[in-house]
Amino acid sequence: MSNKQQIHLSRPDITNLERQAVLEVLNTPNLSLGPTGPKFEAAFAEYVGAEHAVACNSGTSGLHLSLLANGIGAGDKVVTSPFSFIASANSIIMAGAEPVFVDIDENTLNITPEATQSIMEDSVRAILPVHIFGLVADMPGFAEVAKKHNLILIEDACEALGAEVNGRKTGAWSDAGVFAFYPNKQMTTGEGGMIVTPHEKVATLCRSLRNQGRSSGGGWLAHERLGFNYRLSDINSALGLAQLSRIDEILAKRARVAAWYNEALSSIDGVITPCGCADGERSWFVYVIRLVDERASERDRLLEYLTANGIGCSNYFPPIHLQPFYQERFNYREGQFPICERVSRSTIALPFHAELCEADVMRVAETLNQGLKVD
Ligand SMILES: *Cc1c(COP(=O)(O)O)cnc(C)c1O
């Protein structure tokens, strides 16, 4: 183990503004179901440019409610990406439906409208694209496929807060868009999530479902439907409201770190940096490099080398279809989504957060370069 200071894979960007906001709520009697939750929702809806926003206690619960509130359930199939954090596919199973994977684009690492179109069948009721690593999926294209086949469109925007295409932000392209606020995301509430939707009915149903099936006019012990406790507390909401007020600053800091990485890694052989895109189409969530095919077999050794040298790193993401319970339940096998599988074997997520300085990025690049020279 090196005696150098640890460079963490991620860390939240918290200032006195956030500390003060949380303390203020703690000095009121309303730690949950108070006035701060609706304030956070209103500010978030405005930022995304969505009609309605419904806060919940995680991105996963947001995805679950979005599917339920749009009528997705038993017997339905939902097309989604095998290259994602597992929650995007799990939420489909939680809703009682079945995830159907299509392979990703080698360059963007997102699923495409073309691949989705090519497997269309009657039992497909919805498409759930993921903006992986913060890069917007082809939402104009998905909107067209959804319209043509009369499908529900749900966006997993958990990694892409603030990214936009054709002047419209992620989340605002769909019947429901979902964001997450775990501490490694662009902004955090500790734990938390947000659903945005253009449909008042979907928003109302999500509010009821997150709150034990209560209705807005009914009593505390009147439950109209089977619901959950997926509420976000006012403490978390206050943190979110403060983070959201700083979001432009936070995203700019993250973009600056990404630019340092692009520069520092451009001369290192064997490394593929994240693909470029039009202005604004990526909100930097993580910085994930890939090794060229000839060197992909060294990936796990490199992860160990970086870790041993005090550099946080991870293998974002293993293919979802090859997770044990997906293989057991849906009979998925290796080789079914070859691009996803090949990409998954070659990725290294490097330390990435707003507080990294240029010297940290240089140290990561140098250590990676040394690691690549060892055999
Ligand atoms: C973070 C994330 C989620 C939701 O995560 P939670 O931990 O439940 O907030 C969902 N999908 C993707 C792609 C994510 O990165």
The ligand as a Gaussian input file, in Angstrom:
#p B3LYP/6-31G(d) Opt

LIG

0 1
 C      -28.221000       5.369000      -9.204000
 C      -29.027000       4.720000     -10.228000
 C      -30.352000       4.288000      -9.972000
 C      -31.071000       4.444000      -8.656000
 O      -30.301000       4.251000      -7.561000
 P      -30.806000       4.386000      -6.041000
 O      -29.610000       3.920000      -5.296000
 O      -31.996000       3.555000      -5.865000
 O      -31.102000       5.826000      -5.778000
 C      -31.067000       3.745000     -11.019000
 N      -30.517000       3.595000     -12.242000
 C      -29.263000       3.982000     -12.522000
 C      -28.745000       3.801000     -13.909000
 C      -28.465000       4.541000     -11.516000
 O      -27.203000       4.899000     -11.803000

